[in-house]
Amino acid sequence: MSSSSSASTNFTVTEGNLTGSGVYLGMLSVTAIIGNVVVFSLSIVTCFINASMVHIFNKQQIFRVNPRYILFIHLVLNETLQLTLSVSLYLFGNSFFTIYVSLCVLILLPAILTTRNTPLNLACMAAECYISVCIPLRHGNICTVKKTYIVIGIMWVISLLTILPDIFILLITEELEFLKTRVFCERDTVFRSSYSKSKRDASHIFFLVVVCLTLFYTYFRILFVAKAANSDAKKARNTILLHGFQMLMCMTLYMQSLLKQLLIYLFPKHSISIQHAIFIFIQIIPRCLSPVVYGIRDKTFRMYFKKYFICMQVKAIRVQT
């Protein structure tokens, strides 16, 4: 799994070369501290923005009865959980390096689930956008609140079904003592069977192909409708492009391990900084962009978002006075 696995693999490449190098240890410590501060700060800001959006969603009925906003807020919650787990593993890995396999499995499972959910959520949002533009008369019947929550439930079931085989393979192929050993908490370390790795690669390809085909189909259908100069259709077309951009972000997760190995091979002296940078650019930044791309860009959500922060500022002033 690309999503939270890298968080705990920090410093493994150069750890064996640290003995006898006090200067390098000092550099490692400084790099780790700076990396931890940057990661923690970005994650706190992102989680605060996401929590504000969830609060606005719960307070305003106009959002709770709209399938589009329901899917969006599910994406926000999913990304927040994934970010929290990834950052927790990242900070934990920098502090303690290894954890028990049994604990690692409990952390990895929801991390894998949320990572799987993201492309599925994007595909569902694109499909809803396509229905609203291309077959608007049937949108009210197809995209209901109840059906939206059913789709979200199916989304979680599909993601869960991709993980269960890994659990079964782990229990069958590994000794019970393995669960009590300490390891670097990453998917390849815990689910180390060749069957698990083959299944993971196959499921990655399947998910990406299905979601990419969905995005391409919805985009070109909406593009055809947008030629009629309908402003809503043009906005929907741009939204699908943003879904595609977000999908590219998801694809970088699957290439994270290969990218890290390549950069460390090219720049071995900067391996620690490379691991920090990759985690920030692949794990943190995409989740910082999600609320901006989808939430603040929406006029209705942006209006309530401004009101929410104005109210917070007014309350802060009253408390001070």
Secondary structure as UniProt FT lines:
FT   TURN            3..4
FT   HELIX           5..8
FT   TURN            10..14
FT   HELIX           15..17
FT   TURN            19..20
FT   HELIX           22..59
FT   HELIX           61..64
FT   HELIX           67..96
FT   STRAND          99..100
FT   HELIX           101..134
FT   HELIX           136..142
FT   HELIX           145..173
FT   HELIX           176..180
FT   STRAND          182..183
FT   HELIX           187..190
FT   HELIX           194..226
FT   TURN            227..228
FT   HELIX           231..254
FT   HELIX           256..266
FT   HELIX           268..270
FT   HELIX           271..279
FT   HELIX           280..284
FT   HELIX           285..290
FT   HELIX           291..296
FT   HELIX           299..320
//
